Amino acid sequence: MTIDGAIAVALVDYTSGMTLGTLGGGPEFDITVAAAGNTDVVRAKFRTIEMLGLPDRIEDILITLDSQYHLIRPLSSRNGQGLFLYLALSKARANLALARHQLKGIESSLEL
């Protein structure tokens, strides 16, 4: 939540859709509902990459709304398989490039 413009963040299991932990959010933005709904986005992208036979991995997925950015970052470590970080940002207050860099740093410092 120290990332400029952060509204909410979650650690999510995309195989089950369960949210493992959250910070932020509130009545105007239910991070648990948003995170669970975005498991479909993550699953669809993994299926598409597999169907295309691409050797690449997903670094992150960006969804741009009128007033928000939603960043989805699948964890690449062995212990993080099946998990993703989900960050909702205020478009007016966030620096997208810096937020992506900081999210990458958070991923590397996570102990699972």
C-alpha positions in Angstrom: 0.0 0.0 0.0 3.1 2.3 0.0 2.9 2.4 -3.8 1.7 5.9 -4.9 -2.0 5.8 -5.8 -2.6 2.3 -4.3 -6.3 1.6 -3.6 -6.0 -2.0 -2.7 -3.8 -5.1 -3.1 -4.3 -8.8 -2.8 -2.5 -12.1 -3.1 -4.7 -14.5 -5.0 -4.7 -18.2 -5.8 -5.9 -18.3 -9.4 -6.5 -22.1 -9.4 -9.3 -21.7 -6.8 -10.1 -18.0 -7.0 -9.4 -17.6 -3.2 -7.9 -14.4 -1.9 -5.1 -15.3 0.5 -4.5 -11.8 1.8 -5.6 -8.2 1.2 -4.9 -4.6 2.2 -6.9 -1.5 1.4 -10.2 -1.4 -0.5 -13.4 -0.6 1.3 -17.1 -0.1 0.6 -16.4 1.6 -2.7 -13.9 -1.1 -3.9 -14.2 -4.7 -2.6 -10.8 -6.1 -3.3 -11.9 -9.6 -2.6 -14.6 -9.5 -5.3 -12.3 -7.8 -7.8 -9.5 -10.3 -7.1 -11.7 -13.4 -7.4 -13.2 -12.0 -10.7 -9.7 -11.5 -12.1 -8.8 -15.1 -11.7 -10.8 -15.7 -14.9 -8.6 -13.1 -16.7 -5.4 -14.9 -15.5 -6.7 -18.3 -16.5 -7.8 -17.1 -19.9 -4.4 -15.5 -20.6 -2.5 -18.7 -19.6 -4.7 -20.8 -21.8 -4.2 -18.5 -24.7 -0.4 -18.5 -24.4 -0.5 -22.3 -24.2 -2.8 -22.6 -27.3 -0.5 -20.3 -29.2 2.5 -22.3 -28.1 4.4 -19.2 -27.0 7.5 -19.8 -24.9 7.0 -16.6 -23.0 5.8 -16.1 -19.5 3.4 -13.5 -18.3 5.2 -10.6 -16.6 2.1 -8.7 -15.8 -1.4 -7.9 -17.1 -2.7 -4.3 -17.2 -6.3 -3.4 -17.2 -7.0 0.3 -17.7 -10.3 1.8 -16.5 -11.4 5.4 -16.7 -10.1 6.2 -13.2 -8.0 3.2 -12.3 -5.2 0.9 -13.3 -5.4 -2.8 -12.3 -2.1 -4.6 -12.4 -2.0 -8.4 -12.2 1.4 -10.1 -11.7 1.6 -13.9 -11.7 4.3 -15.0 -9.3 7.1 -16.8 -11.0 8.9 -18.5 -8.1 8.4 -22.2 -7.5 6.6 -21.5 -4.2 4.4 -18.9 -5.9 3.1 -21.2 -8.6 -0.7 -20.6 -9.0 -0.6 -17.3 -7.3 -0.8 -13.7 -8.5 -0.5 -10.2 -7.0 -3.4 -7.9 -7.8 -2.9 -4.1 -7.4 -5.6 -1.5 -8.0 -4.3 2.0 -8.5 -5.8 5.5 -8.8 -5.0 6.7 -12.3 -4.8 10.3 -11.1 -2.2 9.6 -8.4 -0.2 6.6 -9.7 2.9 6.4 -11.8 2.3 3.3 -13.8 5.9 2.5 -14.7 7.1 3.0 -11.1 4.2 0.9 -9.7 5.1 -2.0 -12.1 8.7 -1.7 -10.9 7.7 -1.7 -7.2 5.3 -4.6 -7.7 8.2 -6.6 -9.2 10.3 -5.8 -6.2 7.5 -6.9 -3.9 7.3 -10.2 -5.7 11.0 -10.9 -5.3 10.8 -10.1 -1.5 7.8 -12.3 -0.8 8.4 -15.4 1.4 5.9 -18.1 0.8 
